């Protein structure tokens, strides 16, 4: 065992004793470490009882198991002052206001394809599940200058089903990279901010900076570079994100819209199901959405994201990447773009990682472009021509201009005068 047990104030009943023990564990990283990674729930409960008794707190294994059952269906209720070593895993509206839920991840690395997969795996550990904590959203504002966090080295935006998970997995294959892939707290924060009309712009920026900073806390000494892959619809938030992080290079990945439409038709992402992501985030009237097919809705969502990428591309240090350039562009030029030098060993790791299926790494990657083109029916082709062909061609034009420019941002700036045509397409066509 670690440090000398810290006696707790006398508690007369077992339930109160466990509540007091819970608070001790939340406040004491060394005590938490003793309970972490128990092989079974029974072993965890027995150890908790032993550690509690050593601190004068008498409760039973049944009290521990009951608390675990409650923890699986209810949010944590304890708050705290010191957030060192904690990671935000969710942001939600509570009766007391918007709250941030925190978890001790220990040395867990974000190597799964998505952030929530790493968190789900971590929360299988009874200690991580039970001893979480919660703070008001405002706590993020005090963390925007967290000196322990890695500054972002690169942002990945994307149109969906166009290789962004592949890019994230290839980057995550290197131990020096901390890759946060579509973290729900980022979207939950943006939603919560939209619902608070009294929130000032300055505080909105501070909360976003604070969240990104704490997500970027390294848990391994090798981790030096932070990369964040956003949800596809966060391209609509580019002005806010780049105002918060004006010096961070970013890429926008996209693909032949026929292939994306086929992929979404096979298995729709949450943004393609009206209501899972608010249609009004895409400037779509819910009354009109109710009359659309799911495929038409998908096409309009993709069009809105594409147009946003083209319209806001002149902001910051951006670069467009077509799916056809993957994966080689990751090691051929994006390292320089992000200001990172890959070693020969790094390049070998990245190439090996690119051979696996991005979302199911146990499977081999397969080029499915031709199959998706064959699968596309007349309706998908019609929707692509109606809603997506012009935005796609605009992205291709901007990417071509980048290739001819010394600075990607200057290529965007040179093309800014023609963005009015794209904006007109957005307001007059996508939302009608």
C-alpha positions, 0 to 999 in steps of 0.5 A, spaced: 500 500 500 502 507 498 502 512 503 500 512 511 492 511 511 489 518 512 483 517 518 477 520 516 472 523 520 467 518 524 461 516 520 456 512 524 452 508 518 455 504 513 452 508 507 455 514 510 462 511 511 462 509 503 460 516 501 466 519 505 471 513 502 468 515 495 470 522 497 477 520 499 479 516 493 476 522 488 481 526 492 487 522 493 491 519 486 495 514 490 489 511 493 485 511 487 491 507 484 491 502 489 484 500 487 485 501 479 485 495 475 482 490 480 481 483 476 474 482 478 468 486 481 469 482 487 476 483 488 475 490 487 469 490 492 474 487 497 480 491 496 475 497 497 473 495 504 480 493 506 482 500 504 476 503 508 477 500 514 484 502 514 481 509 514 476 508 520 470 507 515 466 501 515 462 499 510 461 492 506 462 489 499 455 490 498 455 497 499 461 497 494 457 493 489 451 497 490 454 504 488 457 500 482 450 499 479 448 506 481 454 509 477 453 505 471 446 509 470 447 515 473 452 521 473 457 522 478 455 527 483 462 529 487 466 535 485 473 537 486 478 543 486 484 539 483 483 536 476 490 534 475 490 527 472 483 528 470 480 527 463 474 530 461 469 524 458 462 528 457 459 534 458 451 534 459 446 539 462 444 537 469 439 541 474 444 544 477 447 547 470 452 544 465 457 540 468 463 536 465 464 529 467 471 527 469 475 520 469 482 518 471 485 514 465 491 513 468 496 511 462 491 509 457 493 511 450 488 514 445 489 508 440 482 506 438 479 509 432 475 513 436 475 517 443 469 514 446 472 507 444 478 508 449 473 511 454 468 505 454 474 501 455 477 505 461 470 505 464 470 497 464 475 498 470 470 499 477 475 504 480 475 508 473 467 508 473 466 509 480 470 514 482 469 520 477 468 527 478 464 533 476 465 540 475 461 546 472 463 548 465 466 554 468 472 550 470 474 549 463 476 557 463 481 556 468 484 551 464 486 554 458 493 556 460 494 549 463 502 548 463 502 541 463 498 540 456 501 539 449 499 545 444 495 542 438 500 540 433 494 539 427 487 539 427 483 534 422 476 536 419 473 532 414 467 531 410 465 524 413 467 517 410 473 520 406 479 517 410 479 521 416 479 515 421 485 512 417 489 519 418 488 519 425 490 511 426 496 512 422 498 518 426 496 514 433 501 509 431 507 513 433 508 513 441 510 521 440 503 522 438 497 524 442 491 523 437 484 525 440 479 522 435 471 525 435 471 526 442 464 527 444 465 532 449 468 537 444 461 537 440 457 537 447 461 543 449 459 547 442 452 544 443 451 547 450 454 554 448 449 554 443 444 553 448 446 559 453 444 566 450 448 569 456 455 566 454 459 571 452 464 570 446 470 571 450 468 565 455 466 561 449 473 561 446 476 560 453 472 554 454 474 551 448 481 553 449 480 549 456 477 543 453 482 542 448 488 543 453 486 538 458 484 533 452 491 534 450 494 532 457 500 527 456 499 520 460 506 518 457 513 521 457 513 519 449 507 524 447 509 530 444 505 532 439 497 533 440 492 532 434 485 533 434 480 530 429 473 533 429 466 531 427 465 532 420 460 537 422 465 541 426 467 544 419 461 549 420 465 551 427 471 553 423 471 560 424 470 559 432 475 554 432 481 557 428 479 564 432 481 560 439 487 556 435 489 561 430 496 558 429 494 551 428 495 548 421 489 544 419 487 539 414 480 538 411 479 531 408 474 530 402 472 525 397 468 523 391 461 525 393 458 519 390 462 514 394 461 518 401 453 517 399 454 510 398 457 509 404 452 513 408 447 509 405 450 503 407 450 505 414 448 512 416 452 517 421 449 520 426 449 527 423 445 523 417 439 522 421 435 528 423 434 529 430 441 526 432 444 532 430 440 538 430 438 539 423 438 547 424 446 546 425 446 545 417 441 551 416 436 546 415 428 547 417 426 541 420 419 542 417 422 541 410 427 536 413 421 532 415 419 531 407 426 529 405 428 522 404 434 520 408 439 520 402 437 527 400 438 529 407 445 526 407 446 530 400 444 537 403 448 535 410 454 534 406 453 540 401 453 544 407 459 542 410 463 542 403 461 549 402 463 551 409 470 548 408 470 552 401 468 559 404 472 558 411 478 555 407 482 562 407 482 562 415 488 560 418 493 555 415 489 550 412 490 545 407 485 540 403 486 533 402 483 528 397 482 521 399 486 519 393 492 522 396 491 518 402 495 514 405 502 517 402 500 524 403 501 523 411 508 521 411 510 524 404 508 532 406 503 532 412 509 531 417 512 538 414 505 541 414 504 540 421 512 542 423 513 534 425 519 530 422 518 523 422 524 518 422 525 512 418 522 508 424 516 512 424 515 512 417 515 504 417 510 504 423 505 509 419 506 505 413 504 498 417 498 502 420 495 504 413 495 497 411 489 495 416 482 497 416 481 504 420 475 502 423 476 495 424 484 494 425 484 487 426 482 487 418 486 489 412 484 495 409 481 494 402 480 500 396 473 500 395 472 506 391 470 502 384 465 498 388 462 504 391 461 507 384 458 501 381 453 500 387 451 507 386 444 508 383 440 513 379 437 516 385 444 517 388 447 520 382 441 525 381 442 527 388 450 528 387 449 532 381 443 537 384 447 538 391 454 536 391 457 536 384 459 544 385 461 544 392 466 538 390 469 541 384 470 548 388 474 544 393 478 541 387 479 548 384 482 550 391 486 544 392 489 545 385 490 552 387 494 550 393 499 546 390 501 552 386 502 556 391 508 557 396 503 558 402 496 554 402 493 560 406 495 564 400 491 560 395 485 560 399 486 568 400 487 569 392 480 565 391 476 568 396 473 573 391 469 567 388 467 565 395 460 569 394 458 564 389 459 558 394 455 562 399 450 564 394 449 556 393 449 555 400 443 560 402 439 559 396 440 552 394 441 548 400 436 550 405 430 551 400 
